[in-house]
Amino acid sequence: MMSYVPPHARNNKKADSKSTKVNIKVNDFPELVKPVISTKPAMDFSKLFNNLEEVIEKKDELKRGIIRLTPNGIIDSLTLDEREQDDINRNNQIVSKNMIDYYNRINKQRELRYMLDNNYLPEEVYDEYSSSDSYYSSEESEYAEDDPEQETTEF
């Protein structure tokens, strides 16, 4: 009885029995294109440095807000006053943006409530510190209590 031979080993058995050495000759593979052999001239470095231009030195100027770290210390493009002013401006911009966003959100909520609730009445804001005529007369002064010369007579 013959044993099972897997498919990948079936042909190997026949090849092993007929193994022959194949001598490959160079003439069996002719060249398709003959290589072009170029002769390179001897390298001459004497002319390399004849046309040397002057090296432009880097400027030490830094763009605004850039900090350069060096072994000798930190080089800052801004003074302390300029940096503080930039921080104040940045904070003011952030606060301004947040206030505008907050205002818009309140208005959207108010409009939504108008649409959803028929009985909704908007809040009334009274300007208590307004300089309109309804709060102060032309004769009265805000500082009348502190200044005895500007006393007003009331009946």
Sine and cosine of phi, psi and omega as CSV:
sin_phi,cos_phi,sin_psi,cos_psi,sin_omega,cos_omega
0.00,0.00,0.63,-0.77,-0.08,-1.00
-1.00,-0.10,0.66,-0.75,0.00,-1.00
-0.99,0.16,0.35,-0.94,-0.03,-1.00
-0.95,0.31,0.73,-0.68,0.06,-1.00
-0.89,-0.46,0.85,-0.53,-0.01,-1.00
-0.90,0.43,0.41,-0.91,-0.08,-1.00
-0.86,0.51,-0.58,0.81,-0.04,-1.00
-0.96,0.27,-0.25,0.97,0.00,-1.00
-0.96,-0.28,0.01,1.00,-0.07,-1.00
-0.94,0.34,-0.69,0.73,-0.02,-1.00
-0.98,0.21,-0.41,0.91,0.00,-1.00
-0.90,0.44,-0.52,0.85,-0.01,-1.00
-0.91,0.41,-0.64,0.76,0.02,-1.00
-0.95,0.31,-0.61,0.79,-0.03,-1.00
-0.93,0.37,-0.58,0.81,0.01,-1.00
-0.90,0.43,-0.57,0.82,-0.03,-1.00
-0.96,0.30,-0.47,0.88,-0.04,-1.00
-0.93,-0.36,0.41,0.91,-0.06,-1.00
-0.89,0.46,0.79,-0.61,0.03,-1.00
-0.74,-0.67,0.47,-0.88,0.04,-1.00
-1.00,0.07,0.76,-0.65,0.02,-1.00
-0.97,-0.26,0.84,-0.54,0.05,-1.00
-1.00,-0.06,0.89,-0.46,0.00,-1.00
-1.00,-0.05,0.79,-0.61,-0.01,-1.00
-0.97,-0.26,0.47,-0.88,-0.01,-1.00
-0.92,0.38,-0.52,0.86,-0.01,-1.00
-0.94,0.34,-0.28,0.96,0.02,-1.00
-0.95,0.32,-0.34,0.94,-0.02,-1.00
-0.85,-0.52,1.00,0.09,-0.01,-1.00
-0.94,0.33,0.43,-0.90,0.00,-1.00
-0.97,0.25,0.68,-0.73,0.06,-1.00
-0.99,0.17,-0.66,0.75,0.00,-1.00
-0.73,-0.68,0.76,-0.65,0.04,-1.00
-0.97,0.23,0.73,-0.69,0.00,-1.00
-0.93,0.36,0.60,-0.80,0.04,-1.00
-1.00,0.00,0.87,-0.49,0.00,-1.00
-0.99,-0.14,0.90,-0.44,0.01,-1.00
-0.97,-0.25,0.63,-0.78,0.03,-1.00
-1.00,-0.07,0.87,-0.50,0.00,-1.00
-0.99,0.10,0.69,-0.72,0.04,-1.00
-0.94,0.34,0.37,-0.93,0.02,-1.00
-0.90,0.44,0.67,-0.75,-0.05,-1.00
-0.96,0.27,0.77,-0.64,-0.01,-1.00
-0.89,-0.46,0.94,-0.34,-0.04,-1.00
-1.00,-0.05,0.00,1.00,-0.05,-1.00
-0.93,0.38,-0.52,0.86,-0.02,-1.00
-1.00,0.06,-0.11,0.99,-0.08,-1.00
-0.90,0.43,-0.64,0.77,-0.09,-1.00
-0.99,-0.17,0.14,0.99,0.01,-1.00
-0.94,0.34,-0.63,0.77,-0.06,-1.00
-0.99,-0.15,0.59,0.81,-0.04,-1.00
-0.95,0.30,0.80,-0.61,0.04,-1.00
-1.00,-0.07,0.34,-0.94,0.02,-1.00
-0.94,0.34,0.63,-0.77,-0.01,-1.00
-0.99,0.16,0.78,-0.63,0.02,-1.00
-1.00,0.10,0.83,-0.56,-0.02,-1.00
-0.97,0.23,0.55,-0.84,0.01,-1.00
-0.95,0.31,0.61,-0.79,0.06,-1.00
-0.99,0.14,0.53,-0.85,0.00,-1.00
-1.00,0.06,0.10,1.00,-0.01,-1.00
-0.95,0.31,0.69,-0.72,0.03,-1.00
-0.93,-0.37,0.51,-0.86,0.09,-1.00
-0.93,0.37,0.36,-0.93,-0.07,-1.00
-0.88,0.48,0.79,-0.61,0.06,-1.00
1.00,-0.01,-0.01,1.00,-0.03,-1.00
-1.00,-0.01,0.62,-0.78,0.06,-1.00
-0.88,-0.48,0.76,-0.65,0.02,-1.00
-0.95,-0.32,0.79,-0.61,0.06,-1.00
-1.00,-0.09,0.82,-0.57,0.01,-1.00
-0.80,-0.61,0.26,-0.97,0.06,-1.00
-0.89,0.45,-0.40,0.92,-0.01,-1.00
-1.00,0.08,-0.20,0.98,0.00,-1.00
0.57,-0.82,-0.31,-0.95,-0.04,-1.00
-0.98,-0.22,0.73,-0.68,0.09,-1.00
-0.93,-0.37,0.88,-0.47,-0.06,-1.00
-0.95,-0.33,0.66,-0.75,-0.01,-1.00
-0.98,0.17,-0.26,0.96,-0.02,-1.00
-0.89,-0.45,0.52,-0.86,0.12,-0.99
-0.99,0.16,0.14,-0.99,-0.01,-1.00
-0.90,0.44,-0.63,0.78,0.02,-1.00
-0.90,0.43,-0.68,0.74,0.02,-1.00
-0.90,0.43,-0.65,0.76,0.00,-1.00
-0.91,0.41,-0.67,0.74,0.04,-1.00
-0.89,0.45,-0.66,0.75,0.01,-1.00
-0.90,0.43,-0.65,0.76,0.06,-1.00
-0.89,0.46,-0.66,0.75,0.03,-1.00
-0.89,0.45,-0.67,0.74,0.01,-1.00
-0.90,0.44,-0.71,0.71,0.02,-1.00
-0.88,0.47,-0.68,0.73,0.01,-1.00
-0.89,0.45,-0.69,0.72,0.01,-1.00
-0.90,0.43,-0.64,0.77,0.03,-1.00
-0.90,0.44,-0.64,0.77,0.04,-1.00
-0.90,0.44,-0.65,0.76,0.01,-1.00
-0.91,0.42,-0.71,0.71,0.00,-1.00
-0.89,0.45,-0.68,0.73,0.00,-1.00
-0.88,0.48,-0.71,0.70,0.02,-1.00
-0.89,0.46,-0.67,0.74,0.00,-1.00
-0.91,0.42,-0.62,0.78,0.01,-1.00
-0.91,0.41,-0.66,0.75,0.03,-1.00
-0.90,0.43,-0.68,0.74,0.05,-1.00
-0.88,0.47,-0.66,0.75,0.01,-1.00
-0.91,0.42,-0.69,0.72,0.03,-1.00
-0.87,0.50,-0.71,0.70,0.02,-1.00
-0.89,0.45,-0.63,0.78,0.00,-1.00
-0.91,0.41,-0.65,0.76,0.02,-1.00
-0.90,0.44,-0.69,0.73,0.01,-1.00
-0.90,0.45,-0.64,0.77,0.04,-1.00
-0.90,0.44,-0.67,0.74,0.03,-1.00
-0.90,0.43,-0.64,0.77,0.01,-1.00
-0.90,0.43,-0.70,0.72,0.02,-1.00
-0.90,0.43,-0.63,0.77,0.03,-1.00
-0.89,0.45,-0.64,0.77,-0.01,-1.00
-0.94,0.35,-0.59,0.81,0.11,-0.99
-0.84,0.54,-0.70,0.71,-0.07,-1.00
-0.94,0.33,-0.61,0.79,-0.11,-0.99
-1.00,0.06,-0.59,0.81,-0.10,-1.00
-0.92,-0.40,0.90,-0.44,-0.02,-1.00
-0.96,0.28,-0.41,0.91,-0.05,-1.00
-1.00,-0.03,0.08,1.00,-0.07,-1.00
-0.97,0.25,0.78,-0.62,0.12,-0.99
-0.91,-0.41,0.74,-0.67,-0.05,-1.00
-0.92,0.38,0.42,-0.91,0.03,-1.00
-0.94,0.35,0.63,-0.78,0.06,-1.00
-0.98,-0.18,0.75,-0.66,-0.03,-1.00
-0.96,-0.28,0.81,-0.59,0.03,-1.00
-0.96,-0.27,0.77,-0.64,0.05,-1.00
-1.00,0.08,1.00,-0.08,-0.04,-1.00
-0.93,0.36,-0.49,0.87,-0.09,-1.00
-0.97,-0.25,0.42,0.91,-0.02,-1.00
-0.96,0.28,0.46,-0.89,0.00,-1.00
-0.99,-0.15,0.40,0.92,0.00,-1.00
-0.96,0.28,0.23,-0.97,-0.06,-1.00
-0.92,0.38,-0.39,0.92,-0.04,-1.00
-0.93,0.37,-0.39,0.92,-0.03,-1.00
-0.98,-0.22,-0.55,0.83,-0.04,-1.00
-0.78,-0.63,0.67,-0.74,0.12,-0.99
-1.00,0.06,0.25,-0.97,-0.03,-1.00
-0.93,0.37,-0.43,0.90,-0.01,-1.00
-0.99,0.17,-0.51,0.86,-0.06,-1.00
-0.98,0.18,0.51,-0.86,0.06,-1.00
-0.85,-0.52,0.43,-0.90,0.02,-1.00
-0.92,0.39,-0.44,0.90,-0.08,-1.00
-0.95,-0.31,0.38,0.93,-0.07,-1.00
-0.90,0.44,-0.53,0.85,-0.02,-1.00
-0.93,0.36,-0.54,0.84,-0.07,-1.00
-0.99,0.11,-0.44,0.90,-0.11,-0.99
-0.95,-0.31,0.93,-0.37,-0.06,-1.00
-0.93,0.36,-0.39,0.92,-0.03,-1.00
-0.95,0.30,-0.42,0.91,-0.06,-1.00
-0.98,-0.20,0.55,0.83,0.00,-1.00
-0.93,0.36,0.66,-0.75,0.02,-1.00
-0.93,-0.35,0.54,-0.84,0.03,-1.00
-0.99,-0.17,0.79,-0.62,0.02,-1.00
-0.89,-0.45,0.63,-0.78,-0.02,-1.00
-0.97,-0.25,0.00,0.00,0.00,0.00
